[in-house]
Amino acid sequence: MQRVLDRHGAVLAELADDGSLARPEALRGDIRRILLDSLPAGTVRWGRKLLEATPLGDGRHELTFADGSTAVSGLLVGADGTWSKVRPLLSDRKPAYAGVSYIDTYLHDVDERHPEAAEAVGNGAMYALVPGQGFLAHREAGDVIHTYVILNRPVEWFTAIDFADAGAARQRIAAEFEGWAPALISLITDGETRPILRAIHRLPDRHRWDRTPGVTLLGDAAHVTVPGGEGANLAMLDGAELGQAIAAHPDDPETACTTYEEVMFRRGEAEAIAARDTVELIFGAGAPHDLAELLNGTGRTSPGTRALPHTRQPSGNG
Ligand SMILES: Cc1cc2nc3c(=O)[nH]c(=O)nc-3n(C[C@H](O)[C@H](O)[C@H](O)COP(=O)(O)OP(=O)(O)OC[C@H]3O[C@@H](n4cnc5c(N)ncnc54)[C@H](O)[C@@H]3O)c2cc1C
């Protein structure tokens, strides 16, 4: 179920799940567990934070970790998110602030303790919007509501807030929603976890590099953009396709990387443009009516063809 509300809490659109599982949703923790359980024990070395990768020639790199240890890579794949330490080996582009931030907050035992908020959010995803700001909340398993409070303010506006002082931070954010329905404001003010700031950063839509021996990127490290509902899917698809390319060219990592990058570059660019379109649809000048029309089937795009960002994938972004 997805619903769109105006700032007063009136429901403008509601779309029930079609039951087809064509676009199944999953909690990030569940996906992570499934992927990790599929690997031989010991494949992932926890606690090894990469500080630096230094080219040694012939495609090899020396990796220096925060615990002081080092390793030499044959093929280095930077899957290390928005602030990738591997990316500078390939590209001098840095993610730039996208002009919007998300604040993460949770309510627990919602039916019992937060019935008004539970009623406003419903059983699935809820978007309460005006242009440039709003709430994106999701009812999760275990009687939990996970909310992103979204505000398009300069990054300095957020850094002036002391998020370590959770109560004061909540009040400061809530003040930007004066006149909104109390059930919506309670998603901030009743928050039971420390509000977490996620300043959204993005690379240029077209982010490519020349083939550089022994190193490539995937996921947000390669093409982080605004949350358009596909970032986790893209990261997993990149990883799967790179794996297939390596399996097809086990003795030739350069051909494997070229094959992988040709497809990944085109897809990353197309998806970055689509993600910006999605964010414009949700939070642009036409909010909340553009999204409501989409869900009501009276807009230009069918809801079945579009992914929407949910609160189920907390991000490495920001
Ligand atoms: C608010 C918000 C909502 C979103 N909603 C959705 C959604 O609904 N659907 C969707 O598909 N996507 C969504 N996304 C995007 C999605 O979260 C990302 O695109 C996705 O997580 C990218 O995966 P990744 O593996 O490339 O990077 P990450 O998930 O960032 O993972 C990178 C990993 O690298 C590790 N790492 C980082 N630096 C180092 C280092 N120096 N040394 C060692 N390890 C390191 C990190 O600990 C982390 O485990 C959303 C993003 C945001 C910000």
PDBQT file of the ligand as one rigid body, heavy atoms in Angstrom, charges set to zero:
ROOT
HETATM    1  C1  LIG A 401      17.530   8.343   2.096  1.00  0.00    +0.000 C 
HETATM    2  C2  LIG A 401      17.854   7.263   1.125  1.00  0.00    +0.000 A 
HETATM    3  C3  LIG A 401      16.872   6.367   0.715  1.00  0.00    +0.000 A 
HETATM    4  C4  LIG A 401      17.173   5.371  -0.216  1.00  0.00    +0.000 A 
HETATM    5  N1  LIG A 401      16.194   4.520  -0.623  1.00  0.00    +0.000 NA
HETATM    6  C5  LIG A 401      16.485   3.531  -1.505  1.00  0.00    +0.000 A 
HETATM    7  C6  LIG A 401      15.463   2.617  -1.963  1.00  0.00    +0.000 A 
HETATM    8  O1  LIG A 401      14.305   2.707  -1.583  1.00  0.00    +0.000 OA
HETATM    9  N2  LIG A 401      15.823   1.637  -2.812  1.00  0.00    +0.000 N 
HETATM   10  C7  LIG A 401      17.088   1.500  -3.282  1.00  0.00    +0.000 A 
HETATM   11  O2  LIG A 401      17.359   0.584  -4.060  1.00  0.00    +0.000 OA
HETATM   12  N3  LIG A 401      18.088   2.358  -2.883  1.00  0.00    +0.000 NA
HETATM   13  C8  LIG A 401      17.805   3.368  -2.012  1.00  0.00    +0.000 A 
HETATM   14  N4  LIG A 401      18.786   4.241  -1.623  1.00  0.00    +0.000 N 
HETATM   15  C9  LIG A 401      20.129   4.128  -2.197  1.00  0.00    +0.000 C 
HETATM   16  C10 LIG A 401      20.914   2.980  -1.603  1.00  0.00    +0.000 C 
HETATM   17  O3  LIG A 401      20.948   3.077  -0.182  1.00  0.00    +0.000 OA
HETATM   18  C11 LIG A 401      22.344   3.002  -2.151  1.00  0.00    +0.000 C 
HETATM   19  O4  LIG A 401      22.335   3.250  -3.539  1.00  0.00    +0.000 OA
HETATM   20  C12 LIG A 401      23.022   1.661  -1.875  1.00  0.00    +0.000 C 
HETATM   21  O5  LIG A 401      23.165   1.465  -0.491  1.00  0.00    +0.000 OA
HETATM   22  C13 LIG A 401      24.395   1.600  -2.541  1.00  0.00    +0.000 C 
HETATM   23  O6  LIG A 401      25.013   0.397  -2.188  1.00  0.00    +0.000 OA
HETATM   24  P1  LIG A 401      26.600   0.270  -2.164  1.00  0.00    +0.000 P 
HETATM   25  O7  LIG A 401      26.877  -1.134  -1.712  1.00  0.00    +0.000 OA
HETATM   26  O8  LIG A 401      27.167   0.739  -3.447  1.00  0.00    +0.000 OA
HETATM   27  O9  LIG A 401      27.074   1.318  -1.078  1.00  0.00    +0.000 OA
HETATM   28  P2  LIG A 401      26.802   1.321   0.532  1.00  0.00    +0.000 P 
HETATM   29  O10 LIG A 401      25.454   0.738   0.834  1.00  0.00    +0.000 OA
HETATM   30  O11 LIG A 401      27.114   2.693   0.957  1.00  0.00    +0.000 OA
HETATM   31  O12 LIG A 401      27.885   0.294   1.063  1.00  0.00    +0.000 OA
HETATM   32  C14 LIG A 401      29.255   0.634   1.064  1.00  0.00    +0.000 C 
HETATM   33  C15 LIG A 401      29.968  -0.254   2.061  1.00  0.00    +0.000 C 
HETATM   34  O13 LIG A 401      31.364   0.045   2.035  1.00  0.00    +0.000 OA
HETATM   35  C16 LIG A 401      31.831   0.189   3.354  1.00  0.00    +0.000 C 
HETATM   36  N5  LIG A 401      32.947   1.135   3.347  1.00  0.00    +0.000 N 
HETATM   37  C17 LIG A 401      32.909   2.465   3.097  1.00  0.00    +0.000 A 
HETATM   38  N6  LIG A 401      34.139   3.004   3.181  1.00  0.00    +0.000 NA
HETATM   39  C18 LIG A 401      34.969   1.979   3.488  1.00  0.00    +0.000 A 
HETATM   40  C19 LIG A 401      36.374   1.883   3.723  1.00  0.00    +0.000 A 
HETATM   41  N7  LIG A 401      37.163   2.983   3.654  1.00  0.00    +0.000 N 
HETATM   42  N8  LIG A 401      36.912   0.685   4.028  1.00  0.00    +0.000 NA
HETATM   43  C20 LIG A 401      36.135  -0.421   4.092  1.00  0.00    +0.000 A 
HETATM   44  N9  LIG A 401      34.790  -0.404   3.879  1.00  0.00    +0.000 NA
HETATM   45  C21 LIG A 401      34.223   0.783   3.584  1.00  0.00    +0.000 A 
HETATM   46  C22 LIG A 401      30.643   0.708   4.156  1.00  0.00    +0.000 C 
HETATM   47  O14 LIG A 401      30.792   0.392   5.521  1.00  0.00    +0.000 OA
HETATM   48  C23 LIG A 401      29.486  -0.058   3.504  1.00  0.00    +0.000 C 
HETATM   49  O15 LIG A 401      29.310  -1.309   4.101  1.00  0.00    +0.000 OA
HETATM   50  C24 LIG A 401      18.497   5.263  -0.710  1.00  0.00    +0.000 A 
HETATM   51  C25 LIG A 401      19.483   6.150  -0.303  1.00  0.00    +0.000 A 
HETATM   52  C26 LIG A 401      19.156   7.169   0.605  1.00  0.00    +0.000 A 
HETATM   53  C27 LIG A 401      20.221   8.152   1.016  1.00  0.00    +0.000 C 
ENDROOT
TORSDOF 0
